[in-house]
Amino acid sequence: MKNKNNQDAVKEAAARYLKIVEWSDEDQCFVGRCPGLFFGGCHGKDETAVYGEVCKIVEEHVSDLLANKEKLPPNTAGKSYSGKFVVRVGPDLHQKAAIKASARGESLNQFVAEAIANA
């Protein structure tokens, strides 16, 4: 029964991490990853299979961390975002961005938001 409780704890903890599966034009396949928990991921031609594989990898990674009594990284699923964040850049880059934004008739905020959206 102890093993069943451990599996439930692993599944519950693994559910708290965002899993992303997206098409990669470069690789010509679906790529699955879990940012914030581990680097790398998995890939394949079938989107559903890749999602299943990334979920399995997340559970294995969480299981290993728990078995080694390591602290789990902060959760990445279900987060809400305020829409505000601070970015620190050097004064030269700040000036360059402000000048480009002004030349386009935009605020610095609009310029940066568009740059991020197009990244």
For each residue, the residues with C-beta under 8 A, 3 or more apart:
1: 4 5
2: 5 6
3: 6 7
4: 1 7 8
5: 1 2 8 9
6: 2 3 9 10 66
7: 3 4 10 11
8: 4 5 11 12
9: 5 6 12 13 66
10: 6 7 13 14 59 62 63 66
11: 7 8 14 15 59
12: 8 9 15 16
13: 9 10 16 62 66 72
14: 10 11 17 55 58 59 62
15: 11 12 77
16: 12 13 75 76 77 78
17: 14 34 36 37 58 62 75 76 77
18: 34 35 36 76 77
19: 32 33 34 51 54 55 58 77
20: 32 33 34 35 54
21: 30 31 32 47 50 51 54
22: 30 31
23: 29 30 31 47
24: 27 28 29 30 31 43
25: 28
26:
27: 24 31 43
28: 24 25
29: 23 24 43 44 45 50
30: 21 22 23 24 43 44 45 46 47 50
31: 21 22 23 24 27 41 42 43 50
32: 19 20 21 41 42 43 50 51 53 54 57
33: 19 20 40 41 42 54
34: 17 18 19 20 37 38 41 54 57 58 61 76
35: 18 20 76
36: 17 18 73 74 76
37: 17 34 58 61 62 73 76
38: 34 41 57 58 61
39:
40: 33
41: 31 32 33 34 38 54 57
42: 31 32 33 50 53 54 57
43: 24 27 29 30 31 32 50
44: 29 30 49 50 53
45: 29 30
46: 30 49 50
47: 21 23 30 50 51
48: 51 52
49: 44 46 52 53
50: 21 29 30 31 32 42 43 44 46 47 53 54
51: 19 21 32 47 48 54 55
52: 48 49 55 56
53: 32 42 44 49 50 56 57
54: 19 20 21 32 33 34 41 42 50 51 57 58
55: 14 19 51 52 58 59
56: 52 53 59 60
57: 32 34 38 41 42 53 54 60 61
58: 14 17 19 34 37 38 54 55 61 62
59: 10 11 14 55 56 62 63
60: 56 57 63 64
61: 34 37 38 57 58 64 65
62: 10 13 14 17 37 58 59 65 66 72
63: 10 59 60 66 67
64: 60 61 67 68
65: 61 62 68 70 71 72
66: 6 9 10 13 62 63 69 70 72
67: 63 64
68: 64 65
69: 66
70: 65 66
71: 65
72: 13 62 65 66
73: 36 37 76
74: 36
75: 16 17 78 79
76: 16 17 18 34 35 36 37 73 79
77: 15 16 17 18 19
78: 16 75
79: 75 76
80:
81:
82: 85
83:
84:
85: 82
86:
87: 112
88:
89: 93 94 97
90: 93 94
91: 94 95
92: 95 96
93: 89 90 96 97
94: 89 90 91 97 98
95: 91 92 98 99
96: 92 93 99 100
97: 89 93 94 100 101 108 111 112
98: 94 95 101 102 108
99: 95 96 102 103
100: 96 97 103 104 111
101: 97 98 104 106 107 108 110 111 112
102: 98 99 105 106
103: 99 100
104: 100 101 111
105: 102
106: 101 102 110 111 114
107: 101 110 111
108: 97 98 101 111 112
109: 112 113
110: 101 106 107 113 114
111: 97 100 101 104 106 107 108 114 115
112: 87 97 101 108 109 115 116
113: 109 110 116 117
114: 106 110 111 117 118
115: 111 112 118 119
116: 112 113 119
117: 113 114
118: 114 115
119: 115 116
